[in-house]
Amino acid sequence: MRKDRGFLYMTELDINLVIPAWFSALIKCKISSLTARREILLMARKITTEKGMVMGIVDSTHNGREETLKAAVKPGNELVKRKMAMMGDVLDAINKLETEEDALKVISRL
């Protein structure tokens, strides 16, 4: 995440959009802290880079656009090398799931 401008913010909550089951399941799998999930999904708090690091939901912070982009692209290139480019098909399948429980089953296998 970019140090000087990065933040996580669920603007969907402010405009009353329903969060799909697959996204809720993904958040549960990736953010283990109940407090962090509550702040992000229920309270729509803006999570800054520093707070995200403390909460354990930000893997790394970087200075400026170029450094952040380089750090973001690196894991993607590693996944492609491991032939994980099929992720688009996986995401399409997840998007068709109707319940959070179904989505959790699929996401937990990733």
matplotlib code that plots the C-alpha trace (Angstrom):
import matplotlib.pyplot as plt

x = [0.0, 1.2, 2.3, 1.4, -2.0, -3.2, -6.2, -8.9, -12.5, -15.7, -17.6, -20.3, -21.7, -22.1, -24.3, -26.3, -25.0, -25.4, -22.1, -22.3, -21.9, -18.6, -17.0, -18.1, -16.6, -13.4, -13.1, -13.6, -10.9, -8.4, -9.0, -9.1, -9.5, -13.1, -12.4, -10.8, -13.7, -16.2, -14.4, -14.1, -17.4, -19.9, -18.5, -17.0, -13.9, -11.1, -8.1, -4.8, -1.6, -0.2, -3.4, -3.6, -0.1, -1.0, -4.2, -2.3, -4.3, -1.6, 1.4, 3.8, 4.0, 5.9, 7.0, 5.5, 3.7, 6.5, 7.6, 4.0, 3.4, 6.6, 5.7, 2.1, 3.1, 5.7, 3.3, 1.2, 4.1, 5.0, 1.4, 1.6, 4.8, 3.1, 0.3, -2.3, -3.5, -6.8, -7.8, -10.4, -12.3, -12.2, -13.5, -16.3, -17.3, -17.2, -19.3, -22.1, -22.3, -25.4, -24.6, -21.7, -21.2, -20.8, -18.4, -16.4, -16.0, -14.6, -12.4, -10.9, -9.4, -7.5]
y = [0.0, 3.5, 5.3, 8.8, 8.2, 4.6, 3.7, 1.0, 2.2, 0.4, 3.2, 0.7, 0.9, 4.7, 4.4, 1.3, -1.3, -4.9, -6.7, -10.0, -13.3, -14.1, -10.8, -11.2, -14.8, -13.5, -10.8, -13.5, -15.7, -12.8, -10.7, -12.9, -10.2, -9.6, -6.1, -5.3, -6.8, -4.9, -1.6, -2.3, -4.0, -2.6, 0.8, 1.8, 3.3, 4.5, 2.3, 4.1, 2.4, 2.6, 1.3, -1.5, -2.6, -2.7, -4.6, -7.1, -6.5, -4.6, -6.7, -3.9, -0.1, 1.8, 5.3, 6.7, 5.3, 3.5, 1.6, 0.6, -0.6, -2.6, -4.3, -5.0, -6.5, -8.9, -11.4, -11.3, -12.3, -15.1, -16.4, -16.4, -18.3, -20.9, -21.1, -19.5, -17.3, -19.2, -17.0, -15.2, -18.4, -19.0, -15.5, -16.0, -19.2, -17.4, -14.6, -17.0, -18.4, -17.4, -18.0, -17.0, -20.7, -21.8, -19.0, -19.9, -23.4, -22.3, -19.5, -21.6, -23.9, -21.0]
z = [0.0, -0.8, 2.4, 1.5, -0.1, 0.6, 2.5, 2.6, 2.6, 1.9, 0.2, -0.7, 2.8, 2.6, -0.5, 0.9, -1.6, -0.5, -0.1, -2.1, -0.2, -2.0, -1.0, 2.7, 2.6, 1.1, 3.8, 6.5, 5.0, 4.6, 7.7, 10.7, 13.3, 14.2, 15.2, 11.9, 10.0, 12.1, 11.4, 7.7, 6.9, 9.4, 10.3, 6.9, 8.6, 6.5, 7.3, 6.7, 5.7, 9.3, 10.8, 8.2, 9.1, 12.8, 12.1, 10.0, 6.8, 4.8, 3.8, 2.9, 2.5, -0.1, -1.0, -4.1, -7.2, -8.8, -5.7, -4.9, -8.5, -8.6, -5.3, -6.4, -9.8, -8.3, -6.7, -9.8, -11.9, -9.5, -9.8, -13.6, -13.4, -11.3, -13.9, -11.7, -14.5, -14.4, -11.5, -13.7, -14.1, -10.3, -9.6, -12.2, -10.3, -7.0, -8.3, -9.1, -5.6, -3.7, -0.1, 2.1, 3.2, -0.5, -1.1, 2.0, 0.8, -2.5, -1.2, 1.6, -1.1, -2.8]

ax = plt.figure().add_subplot(projection="3d")
ax.plot(x, y, z, "-o")
ax.set_aspect("equal")
plt.show()
